[in-house]
Amino acid sequence: MKSHFLNFLASLIIPTLLNLSCSKGDSSTGGGGGGPITASVSILAMSYSPSTLTVKTGTIVTWTNNGGTAHTVTADNGTTFNSPSLSVGNTFVFTAAATGTFPYHCLI
């Protein structure tokens, strides 16, 4: 919902290995093994958790709708990323092409 504006911050500063987790306890991995860096965001109780992330170019972010209603994940600029409606259990994946700030919101 438009009232659910949250910031998704990308700030260039990431240690060699940074683990971020969503509210379901999923861990993100990356760095040491040469594989991609990943991060997870849970959509639950009409909010995003975590509400902000620190990422760098190439980070793969997965939003999962764990709530009771459909949601979207849409970049505030309307062009960087825009998910379809995510019903409960569905995911949306975005790979950061650049570092920077990526605020996002739900259009529903």
N, C-alpha and C positions, 0 to 999 in steps of 0.2 A: 504494500500500500504506500501511496505517496507520503503518508505520515511516518513511514518507516525508513526515512533517509538515514543512511549510516555511511561512514567513511571507510573505504578500503585503501589504506595508505601503503604506498610502496616507497621506501626511503633510501635505497642504495646500500644500506649498511647491513650486511648479513655475515655472520661468522661462517667458517668453513662448513659447519653442519649446524643447522637450526631446525629444531623440532617444534612444530606448532600442532596443537590438537584442537579438535572440535568438541562440542559438548558430549559426544558419544564416546570420547576417548580414543578416536582414531589418531594415529600419529602421522605426521608428515616426515618424509625422509629426503635425503639428498646430500650432495657434497662429496664425501669421501670416496665412494665407489665409482665415481664418474657418471652415475645415473642422474636423471633429472631431479631437481628439487621440487617437492610437492607440498601443498598446503590444503587443508580441509576447512570448510565452513559449513556449519549446521544451521538450517533455517528451522527454528522451533519457537513456539509461543509468540509468533508475530515479530520475531527479531532474528538477527544474524549473530552467530556465536562461533568464533570470536568476531567482534564488531570491527576490528582492524587487524591487519597483517602487515608484516614487513617482508617484502619480496624483492627479487631482482629479475633482470631479463632472463627469460626461459623458465621461470617458475610456473608450474602447472597447478592451478587452483581449481578445486572441485567443490561446488556448493551442493549440498544434499538437503532436500526438503523432508525434514523429520516432523513437521507440524501437521495440523489437521486440515489445512486448506491449501489451495493452489497459490503459488507465488511465482514471481519472475526475479531475475537478476539482471538489471539494466544499468549500464554506465550512465552517469549523469550527463555526459556529453552526447549520449545517444548513438555513438558510433563505435566506441572501443569494444564493447560487447553488449549483447542483448539476447537473453535466453527466451525460449518459448515458455509458455505457462508450464510450470513444474508441478505435477500432481504429487501427492504424498509418496515418498520413496524414490522419486526421480532425481536425477543429478544434472548439473550443467558444469562443463569444463571450459576453462579459459587459460591460455598460455600467454604470459606476459611477454610482449614483443619489445618492451622497453621498460626502463625503470621510471618511476614517477608516482604521482598520486592518482588513484583511480576510485573516486567516490561512486557509490552505486545505490540503487533503490529498487523497490518493487513497484511495478506499474499496476498491479491489481488492487 
